[in-house]
Amino acid sequence: MTGICIAWLVLGAATTEPEATSVAVYLPSIFFAGAEEKAIFLSAVETAIGEKLGAPVMASFSADPQKLRTQPLWIVDAGLASLAEPLLVLQQAATTSGASRPVSLFSTSSGRNAFELLARGTIAIPDAGGVERAVLRYWLLLDEPGAEGIAKRVKTVRDARAALSAAAAGEIDGALVYQADYGRFDPRLADAEEISWLQELPLPVFGINRAVVGSAAAERMTDLLQSVRLPPVPGIIQSWTPTRGGNLALLARSLRQRASPVSRDLVLASLPAFGTFLGSELPPPPGPPPLPASIVMPGGRYPDLPDPARQTVP
């Protein structure tokens, strides 16, 4: 009965038959092989959370981050979570190593190095909602020479699959997405090779929207939902780890201040032993060598960058 009562608190309704609790899923940066894989993920989410709450749960993918505001539970990219004040983060996705995942540049443009692609090519990034592009602009590109030109050529697309598909088809010069062996998931993406990797980004999070649930009910639900066994995403998310959201604070502050959470002389250089988000070191990934260090602007000089053009790549 405890789980059912808590579910009633979430919905703000004390009825004999509890309504389904909604879980909004907004993961444009995570690659799903297809509609069937997405459906399996949603079904597993509904089962896992429903068993903990003792009430029906309905999970659905959202194409509009603005609609998340009305939903009690979120599974979203960490970039969006870091800007959402009412979100009580309960779990964060993890890879096999338990660390965040680097952002890699994929392209079919053989013979061109990564910085040349960034400086002169057209690059696609996931998330038509705009938060992921802010992470990439201010974390990775803010002080880089030619950053303004790079930002102008960046195209925001609906998700990681759209970015990778466009790069594999040669419709765009490159795609910046989480590092993974995407050709193994989908043979059509095998032509998009990893050129290099940049800094790591935090993986998605699961949390309670306190603006909808209410602080008191959210606190009561915390212990239950921190132990939910959310499903993995093959090749991207190995597991989900309980957290209280403190690992997103630095990312949120850096975005609001338009400053970098890491030294600019590390950008486009080898990934350091830097455990900002999950308190563990990220080992150097296999594959192409990282980009060499580059000259940067003086510290504290943070120019405004133009918004990347909005363009949906099929």
C-alpha positions as CSV (number, residue, x, y, z in Angstrom):
1,M,0.0,0.0,0.0
2,T,2.9,2.4,0.6
3,G,3.9,2.4,-3.0
4,I,0.3,3.0,-4.2
5,C,0.0,5.9,-1.7
6,I,3.2,7.5,-3.0
7,A,2.0,7.1,-6.6
8,W,-1.2,9.0,-5.6
9,L,1.0,11.8,-4.2
10,V,2.8,12.0,-7.5
11,L,-0.4,12.4,-9.4
12,G,-2.0,14.7,-6.9
13,A,-5.1,12.5,-6.8
14,A,-6.5,10.3,-4.0
15,T,-8.6,7.9,-6.0
16,T,-9.3,4.2,-5.4
17,E,-7.8,3.3,-8.8
18,P,-4.5,5.2,-9.3
19,E,-3.8,6.7,-12.7
20,A,-0.7,5.9,-14.7
21,T,2.4,7.9,-13.6
22,S,4.1,9.5,-16.6
23,V,7.8,9.1,-17.4
24,A,9.1,11.5,-20.0
25,V,12.1,10.2,-21.9
26,Y,14.2,12.8,-23.8
27,L,17.4,11.3,-25.0
28,P,18.5,12.8,-28.4
29,S,22.1,12.1,-27.7
30,I,21.7,8.4,-27.1
31,F,21.7,6.0,-30.1
32,F,18.8,3.6,-30.5
33,A,19.1,1.0,-33.3
34,G,15.5,1.5,-34.3
35,A,11.8,1.8,-33.2
36,E,11.8,-1.8,-31.8
37,E,14.7,-1.1,-29.5
38,K,13.1,2.1,-28.3
39,A,9.8,0.3,-27.6
40,I,11.7,-2.4,-25.6
41,F,13.5,0.3,-23.6
42,L,10.2,2.1,-22.7
43,S,8.5,-1.2,-21.8
44,A,11.4,-2.1,-19.4
45,V,11.2,1.4,-17.9
46,E,7.4,1.1,-17.3
47,T,7.9,-2.3,-15.6
48,A,10.8,-1.3,-13.4
49,I,9.3,1.9,-12.1
50,G,5.8,0.5,-11.9
51,E,6.9,-2.4,-9.7
52,K,8.5,0.1,-7.3
53,L,5.5,2.5,-7.1
54,G,3.0,-0.3,-7.0
55,A,1.0,1.5,-9.6
56,P,0.7,1.8,-13.5
57,V,3.5,3.7,-15.3
58,M,3.5,5.1,-18.8
59,A,6.8,6.0,-20.4
60,S,7.1,7.8,-23.7
61,F,9.7,9.6,-25.8
62,S,9.3,13.3,-26.1
63,A,10.3,15.4,-29.1
64,D,9.7,18.7,-27.3
65,P,11.7,19.4,-24.1
66,Q,9.3,22.1,-23.2
67,K,6.6,19.5,-22.6
68,L,8.8,17.9,-19.9
69,R,7.7,20.5,-17.4
70,T,4.3,18.9,-17.0
71,Q,5.7,15.4,-16.4
72,P,6.5,14.0,-12.9
73,L,9.4,11.7,-13.8
74,W,12.2,12.3,-16.3
75,I,14.9,10.2,-18.1
76,V,16.8,12.9,-19.9
77,D,20.2,13.9,-21.2
78,A,22.3,15.3,-18.4
79,G,22.8,18.6,-20.2
80,L,19.1,19.3,-19.9
81,A,19.0,18.1,-16.3
82,S,21.8,20.4,-15.3
83,L,19.6,23.4,-16.4
84,A,16.4,22.1,-14.7
85,E,16.2,23.6,-11.2
86,P,13.2,21.5,-10.0
87,L,14.8,18.1,-11.0
88,L,15.8,15.9,-8.1
89,V,18.4,13.6,-9.8
90,L,18.2,10.0,-8.5
91,Q,20.3,8.0,-10.9
92,Q,22.9,8.6,-13.6
93,A,23.7,6.4,-16.5
94,A,27.2,4.8,-16.6
95,T,29.4,2.9,-19.0
96,T,31.2,-0.3,-18.2
97,S,33.9,1.7,-16.5
98,G,31.3,3.7,-14.5
99,A,32.6,6.9,-16.0
100,S,31.2,9.5,-18.4
101,R,31.6,9.0,-22.1
102,P,33.8,11.1,-24.5
103,V,32.3,12.9,-27.4
104,S,33.7,11.6,-30.7
105,L,33.9,13.1,-34.1
106,F,32.6,10.7,-36.8
107,S,33.1,11.3,-40.5
108,T,33.6,9.7,-43.9
109,S,36.0,12.4,-44.9
110,S,39.2,10.3,-44.9
111,G,42.5,12.1,-45.0
112,R,41.2,15.2,-43.1
113,N,42.2,15.6,-39.5
114,A,39.6,16.4,-36.8
115,F,40.5,20.0,-36.3
116,E,40.3,20.7,-40.0
117,L,36.8,19.1,-40.1
118,L,35.7,21.3,-37.1
119,A,37.3,24.4,-38.5
120,R,36.1,24.1,-42.1
121,G,33.4,21.4,-42.3
122,T,29.7,21.2,-41.4
123,I,29.1,19.2,-38.2
124,A,25.9,17.8,-36.9
125,I,25.1,17.5,-33.2
126,P,22.0,15.9,-31.7
127,D,19.2,17.7,-29.9
128,A,16.8,20.0,-31.6
129,G,15.9,21.2,-28.1
130,G,19.1,23.3,-27.9
131,V,20.7,22.2,-24.7
132,E,23.2,19.8,-26.1
133,R,24.5,22.4,-28.5
134,A,25.1,24.7,-25.5
135,V,27.2,22.0,-23.8
136,L,29.2,21.5,-26.9
137,R,29.6,25.2,-27.7
138,Y,30.6,26.4,-24.2
139,W,32.4,23.3,-23.0
140,L,34.3,22.2,-26.1
141,L,34.5,25.2,-28.5
142,L,34.2,28.4,-26.5
143,D,37.9,29.5,-26.6
144,E,39.1,27.6,-29.6
145,P,40.6,29.7,-32.5
146,G,37.8,30.1,-35.1
147,A,35.1,29.1,-32.6
148,E,32.6,31.6,-34.1
149,G,33.0,30.1,-37.5
150,I,32.6,26.6,-36.1
151,A,29.4,27.5,-34.3
152,K,27.9,29.0,-37.4
153,R,28.4,25.7,-39.3
154,V,27.1,23.4,-36.6
155,K,23.7,21.9,-37.5
156,T,21.3,20.7,-34.8
157,V,19.5,17.5,-35.7
158,R,16.8,15.5,-33.9
159,D,19.0,12.8,-32.4
160,A,22.3,10.9,-32.5
161,R,20.9,8.5,-35.2
162,A,20.1,11.5,-37.5
163,A,23.6,13.0,-37.0
164,L,25.4,9.7,-37.7
165,S,23.2,8.8,-40.7
166,A,23.9,12.1,-42.3
167,A,27.6,11.7,-41.8
168,A,27.6,8.1,-43.1
169,A,25.7,9.2,-46.2
170,G,28.1,12.1,-46.9
171,E,25.3,14.6,-46.5
172,I,27.3,16.4,-43.8
173,D,31.1,16.4,-43.0
174,G,30.9,15.0,-39.5
175,A,28.8,14.2,-36.4
176,L,29.7,14.8,-32.8
177,V,28.1,12.1,-30.6
178,Y,28.9,9.9,-27.7
179,Q,31.8,7.5,-28.4
180,A,30.6,4.0,-29.4
181,D,31.0,1.4,-32.1
182,Y,27.9,2.5,-34.1
183,G,28.8,0.4,-37.1
184,R,28.3,-2.7,-35.0
185,F,24.8,-1.5,-34.1
186,D,23.8,-0.6,-37.6
187,P,25.9,-1.7,-40.7
188,R,24.6,1.4,-42.6
189,L,26.7,3.5,-40.2
190,A,29.9,1.6,-40.7
191,D,31.2,4.2,-43.2
192,A,31.2,6.9,-40.5
193,E,34.5,6.4,-38.8
194,E,35.7,7.8,-35.5
195,I,38.2,10.5,-36.4
196,S,39.0,11.6,-32.9
197,W,37.5,12.3,-29.4
198,L,37.1,15.4,-27.4
199,Q,36.2,15.8,-23.7
200,E,33.7,13.7,-21.9
201,L,30.1,14.6,-21.3
202,P,27.9,13.2,-18.5
203,L,25.5,10.5,-19.5
204,P,21.7,10.7,-19.0
205,V,20.0,10.9,-15.7
206,F,16.7,9.8,-14.1
207,G,14.9,12.1,-11.7
208,I,11.8,13.5,-10.1
209,N,10.3,16.8,-11.3
210,R,9.6,18.5,-8.0
211,A,7.6,21.2,-9.7
212,V,5.0,18.6,-10.5
213,V,5.4,16.1,-7.7
214,G,5.9,18.5,-4.9
215,S,8.9,18.5,-2.5
216,A,7.3,16.4,0.2
217,A,6.2,13.6,-2.1
218,A,9.5,13.7,-4.0
219,E,11.4,13.1,-0.8
220,R,9.2,10.2,0.1
221,M,9.8,8.7,-3.4
222,T,13.5,9.1,-3.3
223,D,14.5,5.8,-1.6
224,L,12.1,3.8,-3.8
225,L,13.2,5.2,-7.1
226,Q,16.9,5.3,-6.3
227,S,16.8,1.5,-6.3
228,V,14.9,1.1,-9.5
229,R,16.8,-1.1,-12.0
230,L,16.4,0.9,-15.2
231,P,17.2,-0.8,-18.5
232,P,20.6,-0.4,-20.3
233,V,21.1,0.8,-23.8
234,P,23.3,-1.7,-25.7
235,G,26.8,-0.2,-26.4
236,I,26.0,3.1,-24.7
237,I,24.6,2.7,-21.2
238,Q,25.8,-0.3,-19.2
239,S,23.9,0.5,-16.0
240,W,22.3,3.2,-13.8
241,T,24.0,4.4,-10.6
242,P,22.2,6.1,-7.6
243,T,23.2,9.8,-7.2
244,R,21.7,12.9,-5.7
245,G,22.7,15.2,-8.6
246,G,25.8,16.9,-7.2
247,N,27.8,15.7,-10.2
248,L,25.8,18.0,-12.4
249,A,26.4,21.2,-10.4
250,L,29.7,22.1,-12.2
251,L,28.1,21.6,-15.6
252,A,25.2,23.8,-14.7
253,R,27.4,26.5,-13.4
254,S,29.7,26.5,-16.4
255,L,26.7,26.7,-18.8
256,R,25.1,29.6,-16.9
257,Q,28.4,31.5,-16.7
258,R,29.5,30.6,-20.2
259,A,32.8,29.3,-18.8
260,S,34.6,26.0,-19.2
261,P,34.7,23.5,-16.3
262,V,38.1,22.4,-17.5
263,S,41.3,24.2,-18.5
264,R,41.1,25.4,-22.1
265,D,44.5,24.0,-22.9
266,L,43.0,20.6,-22.4
267,V,40.4,21.0,-25.1
268,L,41.2,19.0,-28.2
269,A,44.0,17.4,-26.3
270,S,44.4,14.0,-24.7
271,L,41.6,13.3,-22.2
272,P,43.1,13.9,-18.7
273,A,42.6,11.7,-15.7
274,F,39.6,13.9,-14.7
275,G,36.8,12.5,-12.6
276,T,34.6,15.6,-12.2
277,F,31.3,13.9,-12.6
278,L,31.4,10.4,-11.1
279,G,34.6,10.6,-9.1
280,S,36.5,8.0,-11.1
281,E,39.2,8.3,-13.8
282,L,38.3,7.8,-17.4
283,P,40.9,5.6,-19.1
284,P,42.0,6.6,-22.6
285,P,39.6,5.1,-25.1
286,P,40.9,2.8,-27.8
287,G,41.0,3.8,-31.5
288,P,42.2,7.0,-33.2
289,P,44.6,9.1,-31.3
290,P,43.2,12.3,-29.7
291,L,43.7,15.7,-31.2
292,P,46.9,17.5,-30.2
293,A,46.8,20.5,-27.9
294,S,46.0,23.8,-29.6
295,I,46.6,27.5,-28.9
296,V,43.7,29.1,-27.0
297,M,42.6,32.6,-26.2
298,P,43.6,34.2,-22.9
299,G,41.8,33.0,-19.8
300,G,38.6,34.8,-18.9
301,R,37.8,35.9,-22.4
302,Y,34.4,34.5,-23.3
303,P,32.9,36.0,-26.4
304,D,29.3,35.4,-27.3
305,L,28.9,32.8,-30.0
306,P,26.1,32.7,-32.5
307,D,23.5,30.0,-32.2
308,P,24.1,27.0,-34.5
309,A,21.7,27.0,-37.4
310,R,18.7,24.9,-37.0
311,Q,18.4,22.2,-39.6
312,T,16.8,18.8,-39.5
313,V,18.9,16.4,-41.5
314,P,16.8,13.4,-42.7
